[in-house]
């Protein structure tokens, strides 16, 4: 079973800017989203819950430098994408 990924308007704007600044990671980004929809717990995504001011959100890795923060709604199997960017900027 696959998870439904919800692309908010806010996320889409951030993602468009991110891809424009980092076109070299487009294929990694697309692969990350595909894997997320198939299995958000896949080890290569390095899914982990965030703490502090980001409590209630989780994070996955595009690569060692870039992350996507997300909200996982377990019951209907939805994943809402929140933010994308450099590790330090996302956190």
C-alpha positions in Angstrom: 0.0 0.0 0.0 1.2 3.5 -0.8 1.0 6.7 1.3 -0.7 9.7 -0.2 1.7 12.7 -0.3 0.0 16.1 0.3 1.8 19.0 -1.4 0.7 22.2 0.3 0.9 25.5 -1.5 3.6 26.7 1.0 5.7 23.5 0.4 5.4 23.8 -3.4 6.7 27.3 -3.3 9.7 26.3 -1.2 10.3 23.2 -3.3 10.3 25.3 -6.5 12.9 27.7 -5.1 14.9 24.8 -3.7 15.1 23.0 -7.1 15.9 26.3 -8.9 18.9 26.8 -6.5 19.9 23.1 -6.6 19.1 21.6 -9.9 21.8 19.0 -9.4 19.7 17.2 -6.7 16.5 17.0 -8.7 16.8 13.3 -9.4 17.6 12.6 -5.8 14.6 14.7 -4.7 12.3 12.8 -7.1 13.6 9.4 -5.9 13.2 10.5 -2.3 9.5 11.4 -2.8 8.9 8.2 -4.7 10.4 6.1 -2.0 8.5 8.1 0.7 5.2 7.2 -0.9 6.1 3.5 -1.1 7.7 3.1 2.3 8.3 6.1 4.6 10.3 3.9 6.9 12.8 2.8 4.3 16.3 3.1 5.9 17.8 5.3 3.2 15.2 8.1 4.1 16.5 8.2 7.7 13.0 9.1 9.0 13.2 10.6 12.5 10.9 12.6 14.7 11.9 16.1 15.6 11.9 17.7 19.0 11.7 21.2 20.5 10.0 23.8 18.4 9.4 21.2 15.6 7.8 18.6 17.9 5.1 16.8 16.0 7.0 16.9 12.7 9.4 14.4 11.3 12.3 14.7 8.9 13.7 12.6 6.0 16.9 13.0 4.1 17.3 13.7 0.4 21.0 13.3 0.9 23.4 14.1 3.7 23.1 17.9 3.2 19.4 18.4 2.3 16.2 17.5 4.3 12.5 17.5 4.0 10.4 18.1 7.1 7.0 16.5 7.1 3.9 15.7 9.1 2.8 12.1 9.0 -0.9 11.5 9.6 -1.0 7.8 10.4 -4.7 6.9 10.3 -5.5 7.8 6.6 -1.9 7.1 5.6 -1.2 10.7 4.5 2.1 12.5 4.5 2.0 16.3 4.4 5.2 17.9 3.2 6.1 21.0 5.2 9.6 22.3 4.3 12.6 21.5 2.2 16.2 22.8 2.3 19.6 22.7 3.7 19.9 20.8 7.0 20.6 24.0 9.0 17.9 26.1 7.3 15.2 23.4 7.7 15.9 23.1 11.5 
